[in-house]
Amino acid sequence: MRAQITIEGQSYKCDLKSGTDISIALHPQGPRAWYVGPMRIEPVRGEQFTGSVAEGGSVNFRDVHFNPHAHGTHTECLGHISTELHSVHDLLDRYFFSAWLCSPRCKPLHEGRDEGGKNAQVQDDKIIDEAELASLLEGTPKVEALICRSRPNDPSKLHRNYSHSNPPYFSAAAIHYLRKRGVEHLLTDLPSVDREEDGGRLAAHRAFWQGEDPKDLRRTITEFIYVPDGLPDGLYLLNLQLAPLVNDASPSRPVIFPLQKG
């Protein structure tokens, strides 16, 4: 199945059978962050009912316990940091976007700069800064979504516990740069665009969502993705699928399709 798509006046071809799912499924051995335990899936148990066929029940009938921000791939909206109760389920009105995949290096903080232009915080911090993104995106087409496969990239991202590990994060200047480029949807394999412990500043989140105008309400951040090394950097069609959950964040399944001029 092939489709022809026009982006910024340029025609591209896309094989809709060649999509790659870059989500990490919710499961007990999946990645987690923010000091919570693994997600749980447990049979419902009552006096006359067991929700497990293996245990003698008539059907499998399980409760699922998870946190959208802490377990598996999820997409969040402005409601994550606002006093208003915005739901990502209500804000997106389409689910296909032009996207660019890039592979930024996570630099030691002393090689980059934080959002204030100072070498601050902890010396073992690693960041994705404006200079790194600018070097990777120079000369690339304008797109609606940016997919960041951070370096180094390894399969441990599929099951890593990030709590108390001070994972890499984005500088606020890097996020301001992406806004200037017109990026409305940011996807990253990191557990957050911000530092694990930053005193509640959330500088990168706030740089991405600067207000509550319609454009900011449509902007999304997707975290905890995993992009295999076999996919080359370049232009893709992104299908951003969300679970129909009324919340500031929802489990999601981004699928990307390579685009070719034609």
N, C-alpha and C positions, 0 to 999 in steps of 0.2 A: 504494500500500500504506500503510494507516494503522494506527496503534497507539494504545491508550489506556493511560496510565501513571499510577500514583498515587505522589505524593511528599509525605511528611509529611502524609498525609490529604487532599491536594488532587489532584483528577483533572486530567490534561493530555492533549491530543491531539498526536500526532506523525506527520508524513508521512515515512515511511521512504525516500521517493524524493527528499527535499529535503536530504540530507546534504551537508556541505562538508568536504572533506579538508583539514585544516590542517597536514599534514606537509610537509616539504621532502624530496623524494626524494634518495637517494644517487646522485650523479653527479659526474664530475670537475670540473664548473664550479659545484658547490654550495658552500654556506658551510662554513667550517672555522675551527678555533681551536686553541689549545694548541700552536702552533709546529710543526705537522706540515704536510706537503705535501698536495696534492689527493689524493682517493681515486683508485685506478687500477683499470681493467678491462682485462686483457691476455689475448690468446689463449695457450693452452698450446702450447708448441712442443717437438717432439721430433725425433729423427733421421728418423722415417718418418711423422710426424703434425704437422699444423698445425690448431689449433682455430679456424680462420677460413674460412668459405665464400668470402669475398671474396678470400682468398689461395690458393684452390685446395683447401681442406680439405672434407671431406664434411659436417661439422657445425660449428656455432659452439660452442666449448668453452673458456670463459674463466675465469681466476682473477680474484677480486675482492679488492682490498687496501684496507681501511679501518679506522678506529678508531671504535668506537661512540660515544665521548664527543666526538670531534672533528669528525665528518662527519655532517651531516644530522640529522633529527629522531630522538631517542632517548629512551627511558624508563629511568630508573635506580632502584635500590632501596638499602636500607640497606647492602648489600654494598659500595657505592662507598666507604664510609668506615670499615668495620668490619674487625676482624681475622678474623672468621668469613667463610667463603666463601659468602655468600648470593647466590642467582641470582634475578633478576627473573622469569625463566621459571617458577620453582617457587613463587613467593610469591603471585601473583595467582590468585584462584579465581573471579573474574567480571570482565566486561569492559564493562559498561554502568553509567554513573554519572550522577547529577544534577550539572549543572555551571552555573556562572555565568561569563559572559564580561564582563570589564571592561577598561578602557583607561587604565591609570595613566600619569601623566607621570613621566618620569625627571628628578628634580630635581638641580640642582647641590648638592653636599654641604653647602655653606654655608647652603642653604635648609632642609635636613633635618638629621637627626642619625644618627650611626652607632650600632652596637649598644651602645656604651658611653655614649651620650648626649653625646658630644663631637664637635666639628668637627675631625676628625683626618684623617690620611693626606694624599692629594694633592688640591690645590685644584681640579683639573679632574675629580675623581670625580663621577659622577652615580648617584643611588640611587633605588630605589622604597622609600619609608619607610612606617611604620605610619600616619601621619596621612593620606597619600594613599590608601591602601587603605581606611581607615576611612571616609573621605569618600565613596568610591565604593560601598561595600558597606552603608552605613547603610540599614536598612529592607529589605534584600533577604532572600530566603528562605535558610534553611540548606541548603547543598548539600555534596556529597561532593568535588567537584572545582572548582578555580578556574582559569580560563584568563585569562592576562594578556597583552593586546596592548599592548606598551609604546609610548608616544608620545615622539618622533615615529615614525610608521610609514611605511615606504616600501619599494618592491620590491627595493632593494639588499640587504635582509635575505636574499634568496633566493640570493645568491652572494657575500656579503661575507667577506673574510678578517679575522677578529677578532684575530688574533695581534698582540701588541704595541700594541693600540689602547685598552687600559683601558676595556672596555665597561661600561655601567651594570650594577648588581647590586642585590640586595635587602638591606636592613638586617636584622640578626638580630631586632630588635624587630618588624619587619613579619612575619617568619615566625612568631614567637611569637603574634602577633595572629591569624594564620590558623589556627594550632593551636587556639587558644581558640574559634574559630568552628567547629571540627570539620572543617576541610578536610583530606582525606586524600590528595588527588592535586593537585599543583600543575603547571600547564603554562605555559611562558613562551617567548617568542621570543628571549630572550637566550641566549648560549652557556653561561651558568652563573648560578646564583642568588648565587654569591659573586664577590668581586673577582678579577680575573685573577691578580694577585700579592698575596697576603696573608700570606706567611710560613707557610703551611700551617694557618692557623687554621680555615678553612672554617666560619665562624661561622653562616652561614645554613643550610648543610647540617646542621650539628650541632643547630641549633635545630629543624629539621624532623624529624630522627631523634634522639630523646633517649635511646633505649634499645633493647632487643631484645624488648619484649613483643609480643604478637601484633598490636596495632594499629600499632606502628612497623614491623613486618615487612611489613605490607600497604601502607604509605605509599609513594608514588612521586613522583618529580620527572621531568617531561618537558621537555626543552630543545630549542631550535632549531625551534620551530614557526613558522608564518607565518599570520596571520589577516588576510584582505583587509579593507580599509576598509568594503566594502559590507555586512558583517555587523554588525547593531546589537548593542550591549551588552544582556545579558539572560540569560534562562534557556534552557538547552539540555540535550539528552540527549547524553552523550558515549559513544562507542564507542571504547575504547582498544585498538587492535590491536597486538600485539607479534610480532616475528619470533621463532620458537622457538629462541632461542640461549641456552645455559646460560652466563650471565655476569652480572656485577652490572649491566650495561646492555645494552640491545638496541635495534636500529633499530625504530621504531614508526610507526604510522599512526593518529593520532587523527582521528576523524570526528565532527562535531557536527551535531545536528538541532534546529532551533528547536522550543520547546514552547509550546502555547497552552492556556489554561484551557478546560475543557469536559468 
